[in-house]
């Protein structure tokens, strides 16, 4: 891997051009003009270094006349780059030679048995750009300890200073994980040398590959490296070049940290490290392991070593660099990746399925924390990183994430796997005693406090953090069975404790819904409504609370009509009682606005309900459903064709969830997914891809690889990528969405299943995969039933296209008639929703031989469509071109449409549509 030698990236070049670089050695006449003209030199150097070595001489020979003045400078920088390439075992990048140097000692002039000062050489161990390392022994005396003798290639003043610094650093360090310094000196010829411990072992990655090490063995090695580095930091030494080549593993499995040649003393002045190469924009480092602050040219500290540890851990555990794509490209791509790219979790890069499973979760989180772009967000020390690794190995909660009770409980269950059954029995016994405890609680305040604590403990064991998919769901069936049995016990008992029973019914219905026990959740919620009606009456606040307690179940089942009517009833009850609880009122308004928008095109009434819910929740401190309210506003504006407002609502939801729940909560991931889908609809494809992928990553880390929310995110990302140059990748995302949606645990989640089904139909139609489309349309027949009008339209349009292709024109007409009915009932004020039906109507007319009606329908499609229907617009344009129905005005509009696609994302994101516009001009 080439070092970042001799080329300042744009931010460095600008700094140098302004004269803000460190002071240069005045004896070098090249420095001042080099800095003055760096902006001119840098692009030439970039182009030169991008060429194969065999072509570089020709490049220099062919430089324009006005650029020939920089030929010597470019050759000098190229040599520095080559020296950096050669850096390896116990060596680092060479400095640019400055005035006053003596001729270099040729490394190939050294030979076995040669005596250099007090040492006799035995054999060469390694060679780098700056120095060679030889196995040596004392030339005289009885003490015959073999050492690794480090010898510089050129005894320049700067290199001698580097050697003196390495000697000073190593003299401080005495740790079993660090190669020791035995002696240092200068030969009579003026050649400095360092005699260090000879470590017999393999380079880290090579050792792990040879041993086929397990994840646990890899972590053990990382802990040894962390301990050695923490010791060095305690001695005020920053290594600055942590990488696999600088770690050797001995036969006994002990890792040794090597090469403090570019280490920095935290107490030393910065001037000690100002070499000519440093002044040209390079800090001594290995590019792939450099921290963002090193890339920016800032002085590295402990945080840089922690970052390099993160890169090393990523490489060791996953087998890949966190910047694997950029490493293979030009150096500038690597620098930009280090500064801007957030690496995927290492579990996603690992090839072995067992290793992927072992890395997923804690280790992903630990490594990504070490790799945080902001140094303040990383582990503060190597010891803090080691602590989390040890906690993971011990089965304890790691500290890299917020210590949620769900997570802590999940780790407890895994550590005490065989004690879970006993714990379950204890909780069931505790449930059995709840009635007695609560009855006693009514006797005195002290007993009441005790029973409340018991209640909180019981429910806390069920789901301490209100997660939609607790870790115990798949990993520990005994606990899942415990919840089912506990819920059943509540249904059958506590009849004489209505208030407490109502609380348990509420909490357990929510918990069982989140665990996918939908039938049981529905039963618990219905029992709560029945009990509130019987105990408190149909006009009580308790009854209104119980009605809204069914909201999650209605949404999961797509029962929007039932939910809407119940929310109307609940809000009326609250208003009659002058209820002031903002959480209750917001839930009622949110249900009315959100469910109403799904039942029919949202109007002012639905949006007013949602705005009221947002206004109620904004002042509420602590976690709330504010992000969900913004999501419902997004859906409402989208159903009205107000895509830009919908996008702004989606981003407001992202910001609300980040603030209320944190950047790693599943709610934040879900809102980023939704915002990504809206970014795609508003011609922001790059932002869309980032939000979608980032949201997916968050959901996967927080909820696991089978979370239902992942299916929606994968489907949205598939839609975005499908239109671009990565159709195969899009299909992989769609297949993953289908896999998740078809899991037995999700079979009752109809709303999500319909979304995946509709996406599958649309992409099959756009790909003209007629056999798949025909098969996917079979379950729907001619009467498409779906709880959401938007979903019905998506299915209708795809299946009508299939019917037209098969020349089943009667079925196609029936489907389009049904679609027009949906439009008139739900989207009368949203003409864009009808664009795709106009497209299909034109295709049906064409199939019947009615050219005039077909052209009119396709023109209607273009009039109605907005940016949410780019695919339909592209298809309509193609049909009109094929029908030879283009006049100059239409051609100008087509040109404008093509230009918009090119400006927004070009073929990278819109290759499908651009291909349609440039397709054959003959009728299909």
Secondary structure, DSSP 8 states (H G I E B T S, - for coil): -----S---HHHHHHHHTT-S----TT-THHHHHHHTHHHHHHHHHHHHTS-HHHHHHHHHT--GGGGGGHHHHHHHHHHHHHHHH--TT--------TT------GGG--TT-EETTEEEEEEEEE-SSEEEEEEEESSSS----EEEEEESS--HHHHHHHHHHHHHHHH---TTB--EEEEEE-TTS-EEEEEE---EEEHHHHHHHHT--HHHHHHHHHHHHHHHHHHHHTTEE-----GGGEEEETTS-EEE---TT-EETTS-GGGG--HHHHTT--SS-GGG--HHHHTT----HHHHHHHHHHHHHHHHHSS-TTHHHHTS-HHHHHHHHHH-----HHHH-SSHHHHHHHTTHHHHHHHHHT-SSGGGS-SSHHHHHHHHHHHHTT---SSS---HHHHHHHHHHHTGGGHHHHHHHHHHHHHTHHHHHHHHTT-HHHHHHHHHHHHHHHHHHHTT--TT-THHHH-HHHHHHHHHHHHHHHHS-TT-HHHHHHHHHHHHHHHHHTT-HHHHHHHHHHHHHHHHHHH-TTSHHHHHHHHTTHHHHHHHT-HHHHHHHHHHHHHHHHHTT---HHHHHHHHHHHHHHHHHHS---HHHHHHHHHHHHHHHT--SS-SHHHHHHHHHHHHHHTT-HHHHHHHHHHHHHHHHHHH-TTSHHHHHHHHHHHHHHHHTT-HHHHHHHHHHHHHHHHHHH-TT-HHHHHHHHHHHHHHHTTT-HHHHHHHHHHHHHHHTSGGGTT-HHHHHHHHHHHHHHHHHTT-HHHHHHHHGGGTTS---SSHHHHHHHHHHHHHHHHHTT-HHHHHHHHHHHHHHHHHH-TT-GGGGHHHHHHHHHHHHHTT-HHHHHHHHHHHHHH--GGGHHHHHHHHHHHHHTT---HHHHHHHHHHHHHHHHHTHHHHHHHHHHHHTS-SS--
